[in-house]
Amino acid sequence: MKATLALAVLAALALCAGLAACGGDSSDEPAPAVASEVPASATVSAAAYTQFAGSLAKTETGQPLEVNKVVPPTSETDEPLPVS
């Protein structure tokens, strides 16, 4: 009986140690920053604005960008750029 109890306690301790070793992510990469407004560098040219818009994460659950004061740049000479 004592041997069975000791074996059960030992098994429980081994299980706890195994679960404790599985936790956490060893990645040192920081989480990507989420933009909350359009940066000034994106309004320098139409190409920069298009590149910024294309770099945004495609999500339906993220927070919207603050665009009330943003004036998108325009160009009379540049060809239209696709947003991919």
Protein Blocks (a to p, Z undefined) as FASTA:
>chain_A
ZZmmmmmmmmmmmmmmmmmmmgocfbfbdcddddfbdcfklmmpmklmmmmmmmpccdfk
bccddfklpccdddfkbccdddZZ
